[in-house]
Amino acid sequence: MMPRQKTKHCTFHYAVAGRHSDPPLLVLHGFLGSSEDFAMVLPTLSTRFYCIVPDLPGHGQTTTQAESGYEFEAIAQSLIHLLDALGISQSALLGYSMGGRLALYLVCHFPERFTYGVLESASAGLKTAQERQARIEKDRAIARDLQTRPFTDFLAQWYRNPLFASLQNHPEAYAAMLARRQQNQPAALAKVLQGCSTGRMRSLWDALPDIKVPLLLLVGQLDDKFVALNQEMLATRERSPLTRVKAIDLKVIENCGHNLHLEAPDRYVCKIIQWCSV
């Protein structure tokens, strides 16, 4: 049985891997995911880190006590409460997609709690109020769809997005991922989709130059949208007077799309461990 930890807003269900004496690494999955998403990379990551991998609120078996617990900033604060409850004063941080946005928010607002951040297929948010409002409306419509159509149909439609096209090159891993997705509850996911919408997230573009925590950006070569976003994040960060050796780096993994830890687990872990060893 995986451990549970109650915090102010939720009760986290989480996995651990590695030796407790090793440096801690908090690992955050993306929308629709769970702690099980990192099963292919944890055996290697845990040779270097003590990995803590929670189901985020609205996902897996983590439960939330209040409606506000599904909101982006509340989830970030709950993750800090989780580290507090586990007696972890400082941790490395790894986040994928939505989890990557959470990771970036955390290093911006709680820099003293994190040694470095690894952002997989993540963004710094939307720059303008118009873009954010349009995204809120789009995600509201998707949330309605999520609650009104069969969940299997919703998942099939979701993964027809070109962002995920390269997953079809990994049929066994893709099928296993879909099976995991179906363990989630659509009503809770709809709340997360709206509460953690990129449209409701404060843009972190202006904060990038001032982040004191070293960052590694990971993207897949086939993920054109996020390659461009991360190149812009790199350029924005490099203009900072705080930039120093290892302050930020961008690694593009060949022949991969948005989900690197599924499509290229060995190369993914290798990039992380090499960078953390410098």
DRENZADO-994177 format. One line per field, with one value per residue (C-alpha): residue number from 1; residue in one letter; x, y, z negated. Coordinates in nm, 4 decimals. Each point is the difference from the previous one (the first is absolute). Layout:
! DRENZADO-994177
resi: [NUM  ...];
resn: [A  ...];
X: [X  ...];
Y: [Y  ...];
Z: [Z  ...];
This chain:
! DRENZADO-994177
resi: [1  2  3  4  5  6  7  8  9  10  11  12  13  14  15  16  17  18  19  20  21  22  23  24  25  26  27  28  29  30  31  32  33  34  35  36  37  38  39  40  41  42  43  44  45  46  47  48  49  50  51  52  53  54  55  56  57  58  59  60  61  62  63  64  65  66  67  68  69  70  71  72  73  74  75  76  77  78  79  80  81  82  83  84  85  86  87  88  89  90  91  92  93  94  95  96  97  98  99  100  101  102  103  104  105  106  107  108  109  110  111  112  113  114  115  116  117  118  119  120  121  122  123  124  125  126  127  128  129  130  131  132  133  134  135  136  137  138  139  140  141  142  143  144  145  146  147  148  149  150  151  152  153  154  155  156  157  158  159  160  161  162  163  164  165  166  167  168  169  170  171  172  173  174  175  176  177  178  179  180  181  182  183  184  185  186  187  188  189  190  191  192  193  194  195  196  197  198  199  200  201  202  203  204  205  206  207  208  209  210  211  212  213  214  215  216  217  218  219  220  221  222  223  224  225  226  227  228  229  230  231  232  233  234  235  236  237  238  239  240  241  242  243  244  245  246  247  248  249  250  251  252  253  254  255  256  257  258  259  260  261  262  263  264  265  266  267  268  269  270  271  272  273  274  275  276  277  278];
resn: [M  M  P  R  Q  K  T  K  H  C  T  F  H  Y  A  V  A  G  R  H  S  D  P  P  L  L  V  L  H  G  F  L  G  S  S  E  D  F  A  M  V  L  P  T  L  S  T  R  F  Y  C  I  V  P  D  L  P  G  H  G  Q  T  T  T  Q  A  E  S  G  Y  E  F  E  A  I  A  Q  S  L  I  H  L  L  D  A  L  G  I  S  Q  S  A  L  L  G  Y  S  M  G  G  R  L  A  L  Y  L  V  C  H  F  P  E  R  F  T  Y  G  V  L  E  S  A  S  A  G  L  K  T  A  Q  E  R  Q  A  R  I  E  K  D  R  A  I  A  R  D  L  Q  T  R  P  F  T  D  F  L  A  Q  W  Y  R  N  P  L  F  A  S  L  Q  N  H  P  E  A  Y  A  A  M  L  A  R  R  Q  Q  N  Q  P  A  A  L  A  K  V  L  Q  G  C  S  T  G  R  M  R  S  L  W  D  A  L  P  D  I  K  V  P  L  L  L  L  V  G  Q  L  D  D  K  F  V  A  L  N  Q  E  M  L  A  T  R  E  R  S  P  L  T  R  V  K  A  I  D  L  K  V  I  E  N  C  G  H  N  L  H  L  E  A  P  D  R  Y  V  C  K  I  I  Q  W  C  S  V];
X: [0.0000  0.1294  0.0277  -0.2422  0.0611  -0.2684  0.0641  -0.2150  -0.2011  0.0408  0.1182  0.2837  0.0458  0.3613  0.2738  0.3564  0.3099  0.3646  0.2022  -0.1270  0.3593  0.0261  -0.0975  -0.3807  -0.1700  -0.3654  -0.1514  -0.3213  -0.2102  -0.2127  -0.3749  -0.1814  0.3039  0.0962  0.3062  0.0065  0.0935  0.3677  0.0278  0.2410  0.2454  -0.0165  0.2286  0.2876  -0.0858  -0.0158  0.3645  0.0869  -0.3008  -0.2564  -0.3052  -0.3351  -0.2708  -0.3478  -0.3305  -0.0914  -0.3407  -0.2797  0.2129  0.0589  -0.0826  0.0797  -0.3101  -0.0820  -0.1969  -0.1058  -0.0965  0.2818  0.2426  -0.0187  0.1363  0.3534  0.1423  -0.1745  0.1560  0.3425  -0.0481  -0.1201  0.3213  0.2004  -0.2147  0.0760  0.3750  -0.0451  -0.1944  0.2711  0.2715  0.1639  0.1359  0.1527  -0.0516  0.0758  -0.3082  -0.1139  -0.3273  -0.1675  -0.2373  -0.2537  0.2365  0.2767  -0.2037  -0.0503  0.3738  0.0822  -0.2499  0.1559  0.3576  -0.1221  -0.1923  0.1899  0.3598  0.1479  -0.1759  0.1524  0.3544  -0.0864  -0.2913  -0.0428  -0.2891  -0.1203  -0.2173  -0.1011  -0.0759  0.0115  -0.3678  -0.1812  0.1256  -0.3135  -0.3366  -0.1725  0.1868  -0.0775  -0.3717  -0.0223  0.1688  -0.2359  -0.2984  0.1549  0.0754  -0.3501  -0.1443  0.2370  -0.0992  -0.3674  0.0869  0.1959  -0.3048  -0.2619  0.1509  0.1311  0.3461  0.1532  -0.1282  0.1414  0.3424  0.0019  -0.0801  0.2556  0.2835  -0.0884  0.1529  0.3101  0.1964  -0.0216  0.0312  0.3366  -0.1480  -0.1383  0.3602  -0.0043  -0.3202  0.0593  0.0999  -0.2839  -0.2586  0.1279  -0.0185  -0.3621  -0.0894  0.1493  -0.1897  -0.3319  0.0565  -0.0562  -0.3370  -0.1301  -0.1787  0.3210  0.2028  -0.2464  0.0614  0.3761  -0.0201  -0.1732  0.1885  0.3409  -0.0792  0.2957  -0.2454  -0.0350  0.3730  0.1877  0.2504  0.3509  0.1812  0.0976  0.1190  0.2373  0.2976  -0.0126  -0.0249  0.2960  -0.0570  0.1898  -0.2338  0.0213  -0.2544  -0.0790  -0.2018  -0.0546  0.1248  -0.3417  -0.1848  0.0330  -0.2169  0.1957  0.3388  -0.0775  -0.1376  0.3011  0.2455  -0.1713  0.0125  0.3722  0.0638  -0.2040  0.1842  0.3424  -0.0557  -0.0028  0.2939  -0.0351  0.0906  0.3015  0.1416  -0.2833  -0.2606  -0.2079  0.0391  -0.2217  0.0219  -0.1968  -0.0503  -0.0115  -0.2972  -0.2257  -0.3158  -0.1580  0.0318  0.3720  -0.0065  -0.2262  0.1559  0.3699  0.0359  0.3690  0.1110  -0.2266  0.1542  0.3506  -0.0504  -0.1245  0.2759  0.2751  -0.1224  -0.0388  0.3539  0.1687];
Y: [0.0000  0.3444  0.2552  0.2837  0.3401  0.2444  0.3719  0.3085  -0.0336  -0.3630  -0.3490  -0.0983  -0.3512  -0.0301  -0.2406  -0.0002  -0.1562  0.0052  0.0370  0.2478  0.1181  0.1148  0.3513  0.0281  0.0519  0.1053  -0.1300  0.1521  -0.1642  0.1755  0.0376  -0.3369  -0.1696  -0.1581  -0.1042  -0.3186  0.1984  0.0033  -0.3760  -0.0443  0.2643  -0.0372  -0.3063  0.2035  0.3357  -0.1691  -0.1073  0.3665  0.1540  -0.0745  0.0464  0.1220  -0.0327  0.1168  -0.0364  0.3654  0.1188  -0.1195  -0.2913  -0.3549  -0.0597  0.3441  0.1590  0.3676  0.1438  0.3275  0.1145  0.2549  -0.2899  -0.0584  0.3463  0.0428  0.2087  -0.2141  -0.3145  0.1648  0.0945  -0.3523  -0.1395  0.2221  -0.1315  -0.3552  0.0655  0.1535  -0.3028  -0.2322  0.2019  0.1071  0.3534  0.0046  -0.2154  -0.0245  0.0291  -0.1714  0.0807  -0.1059  0.2275  0.1272  -0.1332  0.1980  0.3194  -0.0809  -0.0609  0.3356  0.1746  -0.1709  0.1033  0.3566  0.0299  -0.2363  0.0145  -0.0848  -0.3394  -0.1265  -0.0766  -0.0095  -0.0600  -0.2273  0.1068  -0.2550  0.1384  0.2970  0.3670  0.3248  0.0691  0.2376  0.3543  0.2054  0.0349  -0.0714  -0.3296  -0.0998  0.0757  -0.1962  -0.2964  0.0161  -0.0173  -0.2843  -0.2029  0.0662  -0.1546  -0.2977  -0.0480  -0.0150  -0.2569  -0.2000  -0.0221  -0.0749  -0.2543  -0.3508  0.0278  -0.2435  0.2174  0.3111  -0.1619  -0.1140  0.3545  0.1546  -0.2126  0.0755  0.3414  0.0323  0.0740  -0.3718  -0.1458  -0.1655  -0.2098  -0.2246  -0.1109  -0.1720  -0.2091  -0.2108  0.2928  0.2075  -0.2707  -0.0317  0.3767  0.0078  -0.2742  0.2085  0.3084  -0.1842  -0.0443  0.3743  0.1620  0.2299  0.2365  0.0624  0.0388  0.2625  0.2032  -0.0281  0.0947  0.3245  0.0723  -0.0661  0.1425  0.1814  0.2881  0.0200  -0.0258  0.3243  0.0458  -0.0818  0.1453  0.3161  -0.2074  -0.2173  0.2402  0.0187  -0.3702  -0.0995  -0.3753  -0.1727  -0.1385  -0.2785  0.0208  -0.3265  -0.0205  -0.2465  0.0825  -0.0772  0.2295  0.3172  0.2161  -0.0758  0.0088  0.3605  0.0881  -0.1433  0.1690  0.3266  -0.0876  -0.0709  0.3314  0.1899  -0.1648  0.0516  0.3752  -0.0020  0.1524  -0.3010  -0.2431  -0.2101  -0.3395  -0.2560  0.2713  -0.1309  -0.2565  -0.1320  -0.3569  -0.1174  -0.3769  -0.1285  -0.1836  0.0719  0.2005  0.1445  -0.2982  -0.0650  -0.2279  -0.2411  0.0291  -0.0038  -0.0932  -0.0929  0.3140  0.2102  -0.1264  0.0249  0.3704  0.0688  -0.1871  0.1433  0.3544  -0.0471  -0.1400  0.3101];
Z: [0.0000  0.0918  -0.2820  -0.0650  -0.1572  -0.1096  0.0526  -0.0495  0.3219  0.1057  -0.0821  0.2319  0.1315  0.1099  0.1038  -0.1271  0.1514  -0.0963  -0.3167  -0.2579  -0.0463  0.3638  0.1164  0.0249  0.3362  0.0181  0.3265  0.1418  0.2717  0.2614  0.0542  0.0092  -0.1541  -0.3308  -0.1942  0.2106  0.3118  -0.1011  -0.0575  0.2928  -0.1239  -0.3790  -0.0181  0.1444  -0.1565  -0.3393  0.0256  -0.0386  -0.1798  -0.2670  0.2233  -0.1334  0.2656  -0.1069  0.1759  0.0468  -0.1286  0.2272  0.1224  -0.1129  -0.3642  -0.1417  -0.1529  -0.0488  -0.2902  0.1664  0.3507  -0.0172  -0.0349  0.3759  0.0802  0.1300  -0.2850  -0.2640  0.1468  -0.0056  -0.3648  -0.0807  0.1478  -0.2345  -0.2861  0.1170  -0.0155  -0.3453  -0.1217  0.1320  -0.1739  0.3271  -0.0213  0.3487  0.3072  0.3680  0.2212  0.3207  0.1732  0.3254  0.1983  -0.2581  -0.2656  0.1677  -0.0316  -0.3676  -0.0352  0.1576  -0.2283  -0.3018  0.0800  0.0622  -0.3271  -0.2311  0.1290  -0.3390  0.0092  0.3259  0.1109  0.3710  0.2316  0.3020  0.2229  0.2568  0.2820  -0.2141  0.0580  -0.1952  0.0662  0.2342  0.0368  0.0601  -0.1715  0.3322  0.0423  -0.3568  0.0336  0.3241  -0.1682  -0.2997  0.2356  0.1996  -0.3133  -0.1363  0.3165  -0.0234  -0.3649  0.1026  0.2635  -0.2554  -0.2261  0.2655  0.2393  -0.0701  -0.1536  0.2487  0.2868  -0.1659  -0.0397  0.3627  0.1119  -0.2378  0.1319  0.3617  -0.0671  0.2241  -0.3178  -0.0817  0.3508  -0.0643  -0.2824  0.2750  0.0633  -0.3407  0.0101  -0.3122  -0.2209  0.1467  -0.0747  -0.3575  -0.0420  0.1213  -0.2476  -0.2818  0.1155  -0.0319  -0.3736  -0.0490  -0.0754  0.2781  -0.2412  -0.1955  0.3198  0.1254  -0.3157  0.0443  0.3666  -0.0906  -0.3222  0.1569  0.3430  0.1525  0.0280  -0.3795  -0.0604  -0.0443  0.2793  -0.1228  0.2996  -0.1857  -0.2959  0.2055  -0.0119  -0.3798  -0.0854  -0.2160  0.0363  0.2862  0.2669  0.2568  0.2828  0.1801  0.3216  0.2826  0.3489  0.1527  -0.2428  0.2094  -0.2258  -0.3164  0.1703  0.1009  -0.3454  -0.1781  0.2341  -0.0904  -0.3707  0.0351  0.1757  -0.2588  -0.2881  0.1559  0.0070  -0.3803  -0.1898  -0.2330  0.2790  -0.0887  0.0864  -0.0122  -0.0686  0.2915  0.2739  0.2791  0.1256  0.3046  0.0198  0.3582  0.1523  -0.2975  -0.0521  -0.3125  -0.2378  -0.0316  -0.3037  0.1909  0.3459  -0.0932  -0.3675  0.0151  0.1823  -0.2209  -0.3237  0.1455  0.0804  -0.3527  -0.1821  0.2217  -0.0581  -0.3747  -0.0191  0.1470];
